Each structure stands twice: as structure tokens, then as C-alpha cells.
Amino acid sequence: MTTVLITGTSSGIGRATVRRLARRPELTVYATARRVESIADLADSGARLLPLDVTDEASMRAAVAAVEAEHGQVDVLVNNAGYGEYGPIEEAPLDRVRAQFETNVFGLSRLTQLVLPGMRRAGRGRIVNVSSMGGRLVFPGGGYYHASKYAVEAISDALRQEVRPFGIEVAIVEPGLIRTGFGAVAADSLGRGAGPAGPYQPMVSAVDAAMAKSYGNPLLAAEPDAVARVIERAVTARRPRTRYLVTAAARVMVHGRRLFGARLFDAVNRLQFR
């Protein structure tokens, strides 16, 4: 049996991933959340439940120890926990920016550190980091969120090279727009630092409207199971890809940004968010 530990499974992508992976008889899936009662129904899908707060050292240690006590090591870690804190660079409250990095970057990093010794002892393992298309390009209003995902990309690229000699593989999943609670959280945070007459209010209003429109467009946004299917491939493939971009729209934007450069990308954003 292969053990899979997944973070952030109380909603959205994490929840869909648990339900998909728990169907596979060769996998023992551990679903985690800060409050286990929020994921109680996932036990009916065949998952095992653990409390896990990726901003709490004792909680992370306890979760990894529980899996290792029963199975020897975590075979696959899916670092999915994360959220978007939006706002203008000048006005975004830095305490909230730090909290976002604690979850999106430092929690991911620390949990990875905790599972790696067991993987090295076993001579095998796999880490799947859920990043974002926002780790490859940047929209106004989301600079700090994008920075956290750029960090995940860099950490993953370094880690992949460092752990390969030990039989450990690292893959990155980069979702585009996904209809989860992410859009609502991001929109709620967007105007928190910008006053109604502040210098960035026109930009904030334009970004807010564009986000609402984009998440409501079926050609641009997908359901969480679209990402869960890709995570399943990253977990079970004999040789996982380095990166998995999820949604056609995300592939167009990421590769368009790479091919046409920053000036043209900025010009398109100015038209959209003016």
C-alpha cells in the first residue's frame, strides 16, 4: 500500500482530491484539516482523518508521526493547503501577508522537511506541490499571493534536484481559475487595505469585477475535480512530469506571457484593469 498525506482537504481541490484518490485500492489516503469535524464525511469515501494545521509545528509533527507509526513513512505528500490574500502592494496589511506566507510557503516547506527523512530511509517518495498559474505570471492586486506561489515554484525546482539521488520525485500542479472558495476569499481581501477614495480604488474595483467575471465564465474557470484528476496523475504516474498546468485558459496565459514578454502582458492587463 502507498500512503498519501494531503493537506487542506476541508474544501475545494483538497476535498475533490481525497475523494478521487480514496477510490484507488492501492492507496491509503490521509485527509487533513485544522478541524477534523470539517472533513468527517471524507471517512465515508475511505479516507483516514488527521488534524493538521500547517502553521503549527506540533500539529505537523503529530500528523507525520501518526502516519509513520503505522506505515513507516509517508510515501506521497500532497501540499495543497493555501489561500489568496489580495491587495495593492503599498496598502496590503503586512500582518496578513505574513500569515499567507506561513500557510502557502513556510507550512509547505516545514511539512516537506518532516516527511523527507522517512522517504530517504525508504529510498522512495513523491512530493506534489499545488502551486498555481499565478506562480508563472502576475496580475495587479495579487502581488503578494503571486510571490508566495513563485516561492513554491522555486522551492520545488531546487528540491527536485536535491532529493532525486534518494529516489524521491517532486511534481508541481499549477491550476488556473478553479471554482472554489478561493475567488471569494481573494475578492474579500482585495479592498481591505484600500479606502473608498484611495489612490488604488479604481484598480481594485476593476480587478474585483474582472475576477467575478472570470470565475463565472465556464470557458475560463473549471471545477475542483479538474485539478484532482491531474493530482491523481502526478501521484500515480510511473514517472511524473515536472509541471502540470491545469485548464486550457491557464496554458494560453502562461505560455502567452512567456512568448510575448512582459511589456505586451502588461499592456493587456492595462486594458483589462484600467
Residue, then its C-alpha position, 0 to 999 in steps of 0.5 A: m500500500t502507498t500512503v498519501l498525506i494531503t493537506g487542506t482537504s476541508s474544501g475545494i481541490g483538497r476535498a475533490t482530491v481525497r475523494r478521487l484518490a480514496r477510490r484507488p485500492e492501492l492507496t491509503v489516503y490521509a485527509t487533513a484539516r485544522r478541524v477534523e469535524s470539517i472533513a468527517d464525511l471524507a471517512d465515508s469515501g475511505a479516507r483516514l482523518l488527521p488534524l493538521d494545521v500547517t502553521d503549527e509545528a506540533s500539529m505537523r509533527a503529530a500528523v507525520a508521526a501518526v502516519e509513520a507509526e503505522h506505515g513507516q513513512v509517508d510515501v506521497l505528500v500532497n501540499n495543497a493547503g493555501y489561500g489568496e490574500y489580495g491587495p495593492i502592494e503599498e496598502a496590503p496589511l503586512d500582518r496578513v501577508r505574513a500569515q499567507f506566507e506561513t500557510n502557502v510557503f513556510g507550512l509547505s516547506r516545514l511539512t516537506q522537511l518532516v516527511l523527507p527523512g522517512m522517504r530517504r530511509a525508504g529510498r522512495g517518495r513523491i512530493v506534489n506541490v499545488s502551486s498555481m498559474g499565478g506562480r508563472l505570471v502576475f496580475p495587479g492586486g495579487g502581488y503578494y499571493h503571486a510571490s508566495k506561489y513563485a516561492v513554491e515554484a522555486i522551492s520545488d525546482a531546487l528540491r527536485q534536484e536535491v532529493r532525486p539521488f534518494g529516489i524521491e520525485v517532486a511534481i508541481v500542479e499549477p491550476g488556473l481559475i478553479r471554482t472554489g472558495f478561493g475567488a471569494v476569499a481573494a475578492d474579500s481581501l482585495g479592498r481591505g487595505a484600500g479606502p473608498a477614495g484611495p489612490y488604488q480604488p479604481m484598480v481594485s474595483a476593476v480587478d474585483a469585477a474582472m475576477a467575478k467575471s472570470y470565475g463565472n465564465p465556464l470557458l475560463a474557470a473549471e471545477p475542483d475535480a479538474v485539478a484532482r484528476v491531474i493530482e491523481r496523475a502526478v501521484t500515480a504516474r510511473r514517472p511524473r512530469t515536472r509541471y502540470l498546468v491545469t485548464a486550457a485558459a491557464r496554458v494560453m496565459v502562461h505560455g502567452r506571457r512567456l512568448f510575448g514578454a512582459r511589456l505586451f502582458d502588461a499592456v493587456n492587463r492595462l486594458q483589462f484593469r484600467 
